[in-house]
Amino acid sequence: MIDVLAIGAVSPLGLDASAWSNGPLGAAASTAIAHDPTLAAAGLKKPFSGRVIGRHLSPDGADPATTMLLRALSPLEGAIVAAGARLGVSVGTSSGGMASAERLFSARRAGEEISPTLARAASYHAPFRALLDRLLALGVAPARRAHLLTACSSSTLAIGLAMRWLSLGECDLVLAGGYDALTIFVAAGFEALGATTAAPPPRPSRLERDGMSLGEGAALLLLARAGERPSAIARLAGFGASGDAVHLTAPDRTGSGLARAAERALEDARLAPAEIGLASVHGTSTPFNDPMEAKALARALERGEGASVPIVASKATIGHTLGAAGALETALAIDALMRGVLPATPGEGTLDPEAPSGVRAGNEARALSAVLKLSSAFGGANAALVLTPAEAPVVAPARARLGVRVAVSRSIAGPPDLAELAARCGVAREKLGRMDATSHLALFALATLAEEVGRDRLKGAGLVVGSCLATIDVNGAYDDNLHRRGAAHAEARRFAYTTPNAAAGECAIAFGLTGPNVAVGRGPDAWLEAEEIARDLVAAGDAERIVVVGLEADGPLARLQAERAPFEVRFGASVRLIEHDA
């Protein structure tokens, strides 16, 4: 078990403690989502969001994601320095330095010189590097570092990884959480996918729902092994992760992938399903997500589809904060545990009999012994946490550290033409033609591995993909189209491949990889980072085997960023199979 010692956060609700407060007992459901003049000026038809910058933090010219992440760190700095312990930093995001990337794309279109400063700031990992630089300025050199790029489940996975580091003895304290800033780039993409509401607040579990609103923010949890340090505010009792291996942008409608993550978290916590008194759901208020979560909860909590567990869908309150969502919603769940609150969920209308029915219109008093937090993401990447009160009994780890070995390691120069790639990976040529270069490279790496070890050996495995430059070229092409046609005419198909975990999702679908599904990118050594995380997850028993793919897809923007930043990267790919060494 892992103690939560403190939380630093910024959200549409405010700064510090107000950023993760569900409000007073008896208070009616409310939302921080409002009309967004910036999105309206860009021409979006559904211009609503939950903002931090311009509402609780003043824009200062710096990258907004970096600003929020450093502000979330500030109340924790004293405790980190005073502890003098081996610190780990595990942080997730969906879009990283995307606001700076928008400036890079604009400067390139105008024919302007790209400065090294802008090239570095435009990377996915730039805000994370700023966080590390701040810690170094405080005299703290992290022992372990991870930057997860697994879209909307990033920070839940980051917290789970932090739990594993502590349990494996890799660190004594870990700073874990996530961040994201709202940009036109991202808002236009979600509107193009038909995922945003025209009339907030969102209405999760209601027949009248028509999607979510986006938000922004950052949250960092300071974690330690249970009982080792005073003043814990809650405990993290369990973690589980899984992959759907079904669809790139839509969840598995059966809910089985998310249910597996929840079941693993409950098993890790050694709690019976009946002990869960509240579920903090992913809750995007979309026709696919809500019924899927009802099925996942029914299976994981063994209550039947007609039964209900109290739920809270915090995205209706603060917006979908993307890479920050898991961490902020975990913080809100901790507030519920600490104060004995069943939190309210905004939104009116008729309850959908196929969606989770346990929403409440006002905050109710209820002592809680355990909370289940669920997260899902593009690529079918699921994660779940189980939280308990700070006074809960400390339970010894159920599993010892397992031996790990590298079963296979290969370098890949680059993918063949699409016809050959289709034949080797078993994906239709037409479908490959809709993908991006990073997905082609990752699929080729997996096909090469499968030809050596056999496809059956890979089924059910996990996957970790590491990249420094990620999807910079497809991002630039997507942004160029926004500039030409306007934000209201974004390309939904191309937007799906702007997420760095798209390649991991396509590989999971093609090869049946239903274990933990993760994309990472802390910088030029992202390939090493991916292998380290795979070893951690296998050693902790989260998967029997995990495929590791390191890749850098060649392209004009990738080369520009690598040269101007400069980032020392090798274009091409590598693939490794990490296994439990029996």
C-alpha positions as CSV (number, residue, x, y, z in Angstrom):
1,M,0.0,0.0,0.0
2,I,1.1,3.5,-0.7
3,D,0.4,6.7,1.3
4,V,-0.7,10.0,-0.3
5,L,1.2,12.6,1.8
6,A,0.1,15.8,0.0
7,I,-1.4,17.1,-3.2
8,G,-0.5,20.2,-5.3
9,A,-3.1,21.1,-8.0
10,V,-4.6,23.7,-10.2
11,S,-8.0,23.1,-11.9
12,P,-11.0,25.0,-13.3
13,L,-12.2,25.0,-9.6
14,G,-9.2,27.0,-8.4
15,L,-5.8,26.6,-6.9
16,D,-4.4,24.4,-4.2
17,A,-7.0,22.7,-2.0
18,S,-9.9,24.4,-3.8
19,A,-8.7,22.7,-7.0
20,W,-9.7,19.3,-5.7
21,S,-12.6,20.0,-3.4
22,N,-16.1,18.6,-4.2
23,G,-17.7,21.4,-2.2
24,P,-19.6,21.4,1.1
25,L,-22.1,18.7,2.2
26,G,-25.5,19.3,0.8
27,A,-24.3,21.5,-2.0
28,A,-26.1,21.0,-5.3
29,A,-24.1,19.9,-8.3
30,S,-22.3,22.7,-10.1
31,T,-19.8,23.1,-12.9
32,A,-16.8,25.2,-13.8
33,I,-17.4,24.8,-17.5
34,A,-18.3,28.1,-19.3
35,H,-18.4,29.8,-22.6
36,D,-14.8,30.1,-23.9
37,P,-14.2,33.2,-26.0
38,T,-10.9,31.8,-27.3
39,L,-12.6,28.8,-28.8
40,A,-15.4,30.9,-30.1
41,A,-13.0,33.3,-31.8
42,A,-11.4,30.3,-33.5
43,G,-14.7,29.4,-35.1
44,L,-15.6,26.3,-33.1
45,K,-19.3,25.5,-33.0
46,K,-19.2,24.3,-29.4
47,P,-17.0,26.8,-27.6
48,F,-17.2,25.7,-24.0
49,S,-14.4,24.6,-21.6
50,G,-13.1,24.6,-18.1
51,R,-10.2,27.0,-18.0
52,V,-7.4,27.6,-15.5
53,I,-5.2,30.1,-17.5
54,G,-6.9,33.4,-17.6
55,R,-9.3,32.4,-14.8
56,H,-7.1,31.4,-11.9
57,L,-3.6,31.9,-13.4
58,S,-2.6,34.8,-15.5
59,P,-1.1,34.1,-18.9
60,D,2.5,35.3,-18.8
61,G,3.9,34.3,-22.2
62,A,5.2,31.0,-21.0
63,D,3.9,27.7,-22.2
64,P,0.6,27.3,-20.3
65,A,1.1,23.6,-19.6
66,T,4.5,24.4,-18.0
67,T,3.0,27.2,-16.0
68,M,0.3,24.9,-14.6
69,L,2.6,22.0,-13.9
70,L,5.1,24.2,-12.0
71,R,2.3,25.9,-10.1
72,A,1.1,22.4,-9.0
73,L,4.6,21.6,-7.8
74,S,5.0,24.8,-5.7
75,P,3.1,23.8,-2.5
76,L,5.1,20.5,-2.4
77,E,8.6,21.8,-2.8
78,G,9.2,22.3,0.9
79,A,8.3,18.8,1.8
80,I,10.3,17.3,-1.0
81,V,13.5,19.2,0.0
82,A,13.0,18.5,3.7
83,A,12.6,14.8,3.1
84,G,16.1,14.4,1.6
85,A,14.9,11.1,0.1
86,R,15.3,9.3,-3.2
87,L,12.7,10.9,-5.3
88,G,10.9,9.5,-8.4
89,V,9.0,11.7,-10.8
90,S,6.2,10.0,-12.8
91,V,4.0,12.4,-14.7
92,G,1.5,12.0,-17.6
93,T,0.2,14.2,-20.3
94,S,-1.9,14.0,-23.5
95,S,-0.4,17.0,-25.4
96,G,2.6,18.3,-23.5
97,G,4.0,21.5,-25.0
98,M,1.3,21.7,-27.7
99,A,0.7,25.4,-27.2
100,S,4.3,26.0,-28.1
101,A,4.0,23.5,-31.0
102,E,1.2,25.6,-32.4
103,R,3.6,28.6,-32.4
104,L,6.3,26.5,-34.1
105,F,3.8,25.4,-36.9
106,S,2.7,29.0,-37.4
107,A,6.3,30.3,-37.6
108,R,7.2,27.5,-40.1
109,R,4.2,28.4,-42.3
110,A,5.3,32.1,-42.3
111,G,8.8,31.1,-43.3
112,E,10.3,32.4,-40.0
113,E,13.5,31.0,-38.5
114,I,12.8,28.4,-35.8
115,S,14.8,29.2,-32.7
116,P,16.3,26.4,-30.6
117,T,14.2,27.7,-27.7
118,L,11.0,27.3,-29.6
119,A,12.0,23.9,-31.0
120,R,12.6,22.6,-27.5
121,A,9.4,24.1,-26.1
122,A,7.4,22.6,-28.9
123,S,8.2,19.0,-27.8
124,Y,5.8,16.8,-25.8
125,H,8.3,16.6,-23.0
126,A,9.2,20.3,-22.6
127,P,6.9,20.9,-19.5
128,F,8.3,17.7,-17.9
129,R,11.8,18.9,-18.5
130,A,10.9,22.2,-16.8
131,L,9.6,20.3,-13.8
132,L,12.9,18.4,-13.6
133,D,14.9,21.6,-14.0
134,R,13.0,23.2,-11.1
135,L,13.7,20.2,-8.9
136,L,17.4,20.3,-9.8
137,A,17.4,24.0,-8.8
138,L,16.0,22.9,-5.4
139,G,18.9,20.5,-5.1
140,V,16.8,17.4,-5.8
141,A,18.1,15.0,-8.5
142,P,15.3,12.4,-9.2
143,A,16.4,8.7,-9.0
144,R,13.7,7.6,-11.5
145,R,11.9,9.6,-14.2
146,A,9.0,8.8,-16.4
147,H,6.8,10.9,-18.7
148,L,3.7,9.0,-19.9
149,L,2.0,10.0,-23.2
150,T,-0.9,7.6,-23.1
151,A,-3.6,10.3,-23.8
152,C,-6.4,10.4,-21.3
153,S,-5.3,7.6,-19.0
154,S,-1.7,9.0,-18.7
155,S,-1.8,10.3,-15.2
156,T,-3.7,7.3,-13.8
157,L,-1.0,5.1,-15.3
158,A,1.7,7.5,-13.9
159,I,0.3,7.1,-10.4
160,G,0.2,3.3,-10.9
161,L,3.8,3.3,-12.0
162,A,4.8,5.4,-9.0
163,M,3.1,2.8,-6.8
164,R,5.3,0.1,-8.4
165,W,8.5,2.1,-7.9
166,L,7.8,2.4,-4.2
167,S,6.8,-1.2,-3.8
168,L,9.9,-2.4,-5.7
169,G,12.2,-0.2,-3.6
170,E,13.3,2.0,-6.5
171,C,12.4,5.3,-4.6
172,D,11.4,6.5,-1.2
173,L,9.2,9.3,-2.4
174,V,7.5,9.8,-5.7
175,L,5.9,12.8,-7.3
176,A,3.1,11.5,-9.5
177,G,0.3,13.0,-11.5
178,G,-0.4,14.8,-14.8
179,Y,-1.1,18.0,-16.6
180,D,-2.5,19.4,-19.9
181,A,-3.3,22.8,-21.3
182,L,-6.3,23.4,-23.6
183,T,-5.4,24.4,-27.2
184,I,-7.2,25.1,-30.4
185,F,-5.3,22.1,-31.8
186,V,-6.9,19.7,-29.3
187,A,-10.3,21.4,-29.0
188,A,-10.9,21.3,-32.8
189,G,-10.0,17.6,-32.9
190,F,-12.5,16.6,-30.3
191,E,-15.2,18.7,-31.8
192,A,-14.5,17.0,-35.2
193,L,-14.9,13.6,-33.5
194,G,-18.3,14.6,-32.4
195,A,-17.3,14.2,-28.7
196,T,-18.2,17.7,-27.3
197,T,-21.4,19.0,-26.0
198,A,-23.4,21.9,-27.5
199,A,-25.1,22.7,-24.2
200,P,-23.0,22.3,-21.0
201,P,-22.8,21.0,-18.4
202,P,-22.3,17.5,-19.8
203,R,-24.9,15.0,-18.8
204,P,-23.2,11.7,-18.0
205,S,-25.5,8.7,-17.6
206,R,-28.4,10.7,-19.1
207,L,-30.3,9.9,-22.3
208,E,-30.0,13.5,-23.3
209,R,-26.2,13.5,-23.2
210,D,-24.3,14.8,-26.3
211,G,-20.7,14.7,-25.2
212,M,-18.2,16.4,-22.9
213,S,-16.5,19.7,-22.6
214,L,-12.7,20.0,-22.4
215,G,-10.7,21.4,-19.5
216,E,-7.2,21.9,-18.4
217,G,-5.1,21.7,-15.2
218,A,-2.4,19.9,-13.3
219,A,-2.2,17.7,-10.2
220,L,0.8,16.1,-8.4
221,L,0.5,13.7,-5.6
222,L,3.4,13.1,-3.2
223,L,3.6,9.4,-2.4
224,A,5.5,7.2,0.0
225,R,5.3,3.6,1.2
226,A,2.5,3.1,3.7
227,G,3.3,3.9,7.3
228,E,6.8,5.2,6.6
229,R,6.0,8.9,6.9
230,P,3.5,10.9,9.0
231,S,0.4,12.8,8.0
232,A,-0.9,10.7,5.2
233,I,-4.2,12.0,3.8
234,A,-5.3,8.7,2.0
235,R,-3.9,5.4,0.7
236,L,-3.5,4.0,-2.8
237,A,-4.3,0.3,-2.2
238,G,-4.4,-1.1,-5.8
239,F,-3.5,-0.5,-9.4
240,G,-4.4,-2.3,-12.6
241,A,-3.9,-1.7,-16.3
242,S,-5.1,-3.3,-19.5
243,G,-5.6,-2.8,-23.3
244,D,-8.8,-3.1,-25.2
245,A,-7.1,-4.1,-28.5
246,V,-10.4,-3.2,-30.3
247,H,-10.5,0.3,-31.8
248,L,-8.2,3.4,-31.9
249,T,-10.7,6.0,-30.7
250,A,-13.7,4.1,-29.4
251,P,-13.8,1.9,-26.3
252,D,-14.6,-1.8,-26.3
253,R,-18.3,-1.6,-26.0
254,T,-18.4,-4.8,-23.9
255,G,-16.4,-3.0,-21.2
256,S,-14.2,-6.1,-20.8
257,G,-11.0,-4.2,-21.2
258,L,-11.7,-1.7,-18.5
259,A,-13.2,-4.4,-16.3
260,R,-9.9,-6.3,-16.4
261,A,-8.0,-3.2,-15.2
262,A,-10.5,-2.7,-12.3
263,E,-10.4,-6.4,-11.4
264,R,-6.6,-6.3,-11.3
265,A,-6.7,-3.1,-9.1
266,L,-9.1,-4.9,-6.7
267,E,-6.9,-8.0,-6.6
268,D,-3.9,-5.8,-6.0
269,A,-5.7,-4.1,-3.1
270,R,-7.0,-7.4,-1.8
271,L,-10.4,-6.0,-1.4
272,A,-13.8,-7.6,-2.1
273,P,-15.8,-5.8,-4.8
274,A,-18.6,-5.2,-2.2
275,E,-16.2,-2.9,-0.3
276,I,-16.2,-0.3,-3.1
277,G,-18.5,2.5,-1.9
278,L,-17.9,4.9,-4.8
279,A,-16.7,4.7,-8.4
280,S,-15.0,7.7,-10.0
281,V,-15.8,6.9,-13.6
282,H,-14.1,8.1,-16.8
283,G,-17.5,9.6,-17.6
284,T,-17.2,11.4,-21.0
285,S,-21.0,11.6,-21.5
286,T,-20.7,9.9,-24.9
287,P,-23.0,7.1,-26.2
288,F,-20.1,4.6,-26.3
289,N,-18.3,5.4,-23.1
290,D,-21.2,5.5,-20.5
291,P,-22.8,2.1,-21.4
292,M,-19.3,0.6,-21.6
293,E,-18.5,1.8,-18.1
294,A,-21.8,0.3,-16.8
295,K,-20.8,-3.1,-18.2
296,A,-17.3,-2.8,-16.7
297,L,-18.6,-1.9,-13.3
298,A,-21.2,-4.7,-13.3
299,R,-18.5,-7.2,-14.1
300,A,-15.7,-5.9,-11.8
301,L,-17.9,-5.2,-8.9
302,E,-20.1,-8.3,-9.3
303,R,-23.3,-6.5,-8.8
304,G,-25.1,-7.3,-12.1
305,E,-26.1,-4.8,-14.7
306,G,-29.3,-3.8,-12.9
307,A,-27.5,-3.0,-9.7
308,S,-25.7,0.3,-9.1
309,V,-22.8,1.7,-7.1
310,P,-22.6,5.4,-6.3
311,I,-20.6,7.1,-9.0
312,V,-19.2,10.5,-9.7
313,A,-18.3,11.8,-13.2
314,S,-16.0,14.7,-12.4
315,K,-15.5,15.7,-16.1
316,A,-19.0,17.2,-15.9
317,T,-17.6,19.5,-13.2
318,I,-14.2,20.5,-14.4
319,G,-14.2,19.4,-18.0
320,H,-12.1,16.6,-19.5
321,T,-8.6,17.7,-18.5
322,L,-7.0,15.0,-20.7
323,G,-3.6,14.0,-19.3
324,A,-4.5,15.7,-16.0
325,A,-7.8,13.9,-15.7
326,G,-6.8,10.8,-13.8
327,A,-4.7,12.8,-11.3
328,L,-7.3,15.5,-10.7
329,E,-10.1,13.0,-10.4
330,T,-8.0,10.9,-8.0
331,A,-7.5,14.0,-5.9
332,L,-11.3,14.7,-5.9
333,A,-11.8,11.0,-4.9
334,I,-9.4,11.6,-2.0
335,D,-11.4,14.6,-0.9
336,A,-14.5,12.4,-0.9
337,L,-12.7,9.8,1.3
338,M,-11.3,12.4,3.7
339,R,-14.6,14.2,4.3
340,G,-17.1,11.3,3.9
341,V,-18.8,12.7,0.8
342,L,-20.7,11.1,-2.0
343,P,-20.0,13.9,-4.6
344,A,-22.6,15.3,-6.9
345,T,-22.5,15.1,-10.7
346,P,-23.9,17.9,-12.8
347,G,-26.4,17.3,-15.6
348,E,-30.1,16.8,-15.8
349,G,-32.3,14.5,-17.8
350,T,-33.6,11.0,-17.9
351,L,-31.2,8.3,-16.6
352,D,-30.0,5.9,-19.3
353,P,-30.9,2.3,-18.2
354,E,-27.7,1.1,-20.0
355,A,-25.4,3.6,-18.2
356,P,-24.1,3.8,-14.6
357,S,-27.1,5.0,-12.6
358,G,-25.5,6.0,-9.3
359,V,-25.2,9.8,-10.0
360,R,-26.3,12.3,-7.4
361,A,-27.7,15.8,-7.8
362,G,-26.2,17.0,-4.5
363,N,-23.3,16.1,-2.1
364,E,-24.4,13.5,0.4
365,A,-22.7,12.4,3.6
366,R,-21.4,8.8,3.5
367,A,-18.4,7.2,5.2
368,L,-16.3,5.4,2.5
369,S,-14.0,2.5,3.0
370,A,-12.8,2.3,-0.6
371,V,-13.1,4.2,-3.9
372,L,-12.5,2.8,-7.4
373,K,-11.0,5.3,-10.0
374,L,-11.4,4.3,-13.7
375,S,-9.6,5.9,-16.7
376,S,-9.7,5.1,-20.4
377,A,-7.9,6.5,-23.5
378,F,-7.5,6.5,-27.2
379,G,-5.8,3.3,-28.2
380,G,-7.8,1.3,-25.7
381,A,-5.4,2.1,-22.8
382,N,-7.2,1.5,-19.5
383,A,-6.1,2.0,-15.9
384,A,-7.7,1.7,-12.5
385,L,-6.8,2.7,-8.9
386,V,-8.3,1.7,-5.6
387,L,-8.1,4.3,-2.8
388,T,-8.7,3.8,0.9
389,P,-8.7,6.2,3.9
390,A,-5.4,7.1,5.5
391,E,-6.3,5.1,8.6
392,A,-7.0,1.9,6.7
393,P,-4.9,-1.1,7.9
394,V,-1.6,-1.5,6.1
395,V,-1.6,-4.6,4.0
396,A,1.7,-6.2,3.0
397,P,2.4,-6.6,-0.7
398,A,0.8,-9.6,-2.2
399,R,3.7,-10.3,-4.6
400,A,7.5,-10.3,-4.3
401,R,9.7,-8.8,-7.0
402,L,9.9,-11.1,-10.0
403,G,12.9,-11.9,-12.2
404,V,13.0,-10.2,-15.6
405,R,14.8,-11.1,-18.8
406,V,15.1,-9.7,-22.3
407,A,14.0,-12.6,-24.5
408,V,14.5,-10.9,-27.9
409,S,16.1,-7.7,-29.0
410,R,16.2,-6.4,-32.6
411,S,16.9,-3.1,-34.4
412,I,14.7,-2.0,-37.3
413,A,15.9,0.4,-40.0
414,G,12.5,1.4,-41.3
415,P,9.2,-0.1,-42.6
416,P,8.8,-1.7,-46.0
417,D,6.3,-0.4,-48.5
418,L,2.7,-0.7,-47.4
419,A,1.9,-3.7,-49.5
420,E,4.7,-5.7,-47.8
421,L,3.8,-4.3,-44.4
422,A,0.2,-5.4,-44.9
423,A,1.3,-8.9,-45.7
424,R,3.7,-9.1,-42.7
425,C,1.5,-7.6,-40.0
426,G,-1.9,-8.8,-41.3
427,V,-3.5,-5.3,-41.5
428,A,-5.3,-4.3,-44.6
429,R,-3.4,-2.1,-47.1
430,E,-6.3,0.4,-47.1
431,K,-6.3,0.7,-43.3
432,L,-2.5,1.2,-43.3
433,G,-3.0,4.0,-45.8
434,R,-5.0,5.9,-43.2
435,M,-2.3,5.6,-40.5
436,D,0.7,7.8,-39.7
437,A,4.4,6.9,-40.1
438,T,4.9,6.1,-36.4
439,S,2.2,3.5,-36.6
440,H,3.8,2.0,-39.7
441,L,7.1,1.8,-37.9
442,A,5.7,0.3,-34.8
443,L,3.7,-2.3,-36.7
444,F,6.8,-3.3,-38.7
445,A,8.7,-3.8,-35.4
446,L,5.9,-6.0,-34.0
447,A,5.7,-8.0,-37.3
448,T,9.4,-8.6,-37.1
449,L,9.1,-9.8,-33.5
450,A,6.1,-12.0,-34.3
451,E,7.9,-13.7,-37.2
452,E,10.6,-14.7,-34.7
453,V,8.7,-15.7,-31.6
454,G,5.2,-16.5,-33.1
455,R,2.0,-14.4,-32.9
456,D,0.6,-16.7,-30.2
457,R,3.4,-15.8,-27.8
458,L,2.5,-12.1,-28.1
459,K,-1.3,-12.4,-27.5
460,G,-2.2,-10.9,-24.2
461,A,1.2,-9.2,-23.7
462,G,1.6,-5.6,-22.7
463,L,3.2,-2.9,-24.8
464,V,5.3,0.1,-24.1
465,V,6.3,2.5,-26.9
466,G,8.9,5.2,-26.4
467,S,9.7,8.2,-28.6
468,C,11.3,11.6,-28.2
469,L,9.8,13.3,-31.3
470,A,6.5,11.4,-31.2
471,T,4.0,12.5,-33.9
472,I,5.5,15.9,-34.8
473,D,5.0,15.5,-38.6
474,V,1.4,14.4,-38.5
475,N,0.7,17.1,-35.9
476,G,2.1,19.7,-38.3
477,A,0.0,18.4,-41.2
478,Y,-3.1,18.5,-39.1
479,D,-2.3,22.0,-37.9
480,D,-1.7,23.2,-41.4
481,N,-5.2,22.0,-42.3
482,L,-6.7,23.9,-39.4
483,H,-4.9,27.1,-40.7
484,R,-6.2,26.6,-44.2
485,R,-9.8,25.5,-43.5
486,G,-10.5,26.8,-40.0
487,A,-10.8,25.1,-36.7
488,A,-14.4,24.1,-37.4
489,H,-13.2,21.9,-40.2
490,A,-10.6,19.8,-38.4
491,E,-9.7,16.4,-39.8
492,A,-11.0,13.8,-37.4
493,R,-9.1,10.9,-39.0
494,R,-5.8,12.7,-38.9
495,F,-6.4,14.1,-35.4
496,A,-6.6,10.5,-34.1
497,Y,-3.0,10.0,-35.1
498,T,-1.7,13.1,-33.4
499,T,-1.7,11.3,-30.1
500,P,1.6,9.7,-29.3
501,N,-0.1,6.4,-28.2
502,A,-1.8,5.9,-31.5
503,A,1.0,3.6,-32.6
504,A,0.6,1.5,-29.4
505,G,-3.1,1.3,-30.0
506,E,-2.8,0.1,-33.6
507,C,-0.2,-2.5,-32.5
508,A,-2.4,-3.8,-29.7
509,I,-5.3,-4.2,-32.2
510,A,-3.2,-5.9,-34.8
511,F,-1.5,-8.4,-32.5
512,G,-4.0,-8.9,-29.6
513,L,-1.9,-7.1,-27.0
514,T,-4.4,-6.8,-24.1
515,G,-1.9,-6.2,-21.3
516,P,-0.8,-2.7,-20.0
517,N,-0.7,-0.3,-23.0
518,V,1.6,2.6,-22.5
519,A,3.4,5.4,-24.6
520,V,6.3,7.3,-23.0
521,G,8.6,10.1,-24.0
522,R,10.8,11.9,-21.4
523,G,13.3,13.0,-24.0
524,P,16.0,11.7,-26.3
525,D,16.4,8.6,-24.1
526,A,12.8,7.6,-24.5
527,W,13.8,4.1,-25.9
528,L,15.6,3.4,-22.6
529,E,12.7,4.8,-20.6
530,A,10.3,2.4,-22.4
531,E,12.4,-0.6,-21.5
532,E,12.8,0.6,-17.8
533,I,9.0,0.8,-17.4
534,A,8.4,-2.5,-19.1
535,R,10.9,-4.1,-16.7
536,D,9.1,-2.4,-13.7
537,L,5.7,-3.7,-14.7
538,V,6.9,-7.3,-15.4
539,A,8.9,-7.3,-12.1
540,A,5.7,-6.1,-10.2
541,G,3.6,-8.8,-11.8
542,D,1.4,-6.5,-13.9
543,A,2.2,-8.6,-17.0
544,E,4.0,-11.8,-17.8
545,R,5.5,-10.3,-20.9
546,I,5.7,-6.8,-22.4
547,V,6.8,-5.7,-25.9
548,V,9.0,-2.6,-25.9
549,V,9.2,-0.5,-29.1
550,G,11.5,2.5,-29.4
551,L,10.9,4.5,-32.5
552,E,11.6,7.8,-34.2
553,A,9.7,8.3,-37.5
554,D,11.7,10.3,-40.1
555,G,10.0,13.4,-41.6
556,P,10.8,17.1,-42.3
557,L,9.4,18.4,-39.0
558,A,11.0,15.6,-37.0
559,R,14.4,16.5,-38.6
560,L,13.8,20.2,-38.1
561,Q,13.0,19.8,-34.4
562,A,15.9,17.3,-33.8
563,E,18.4,19.7,-35.5
564,R,17.1,22.9,-33.9
565,A,16.4,21.7,-30.4
566,P,18.9,19.9,-30.7
567,F,17.8,16.3,-29.8
568,E,20.2,13.5,-30.4
569,V,17.9,10.8,-31.9
570,R,18.3,7.8,-34.2
571,F,15.6,7.5,-36.8
572,G,14.2,3.9,-37.1
573,A,13.1,1.5,-34.4
574,S,14.0,-1.2,-32.0
575,V,11.9,-4.0,-30.5
576,R,12.4,-6.0,-27.4
577,L,10.4,-8.7,-25.6
578,I,10.7,-8.4,-21.8
579,E,9.5,-11.5,-19.9
580,H,9.2,-12.9,-16.4
581,D,12.2,-15.1,-15.9
582,A,10.8,-18.2,-14.3
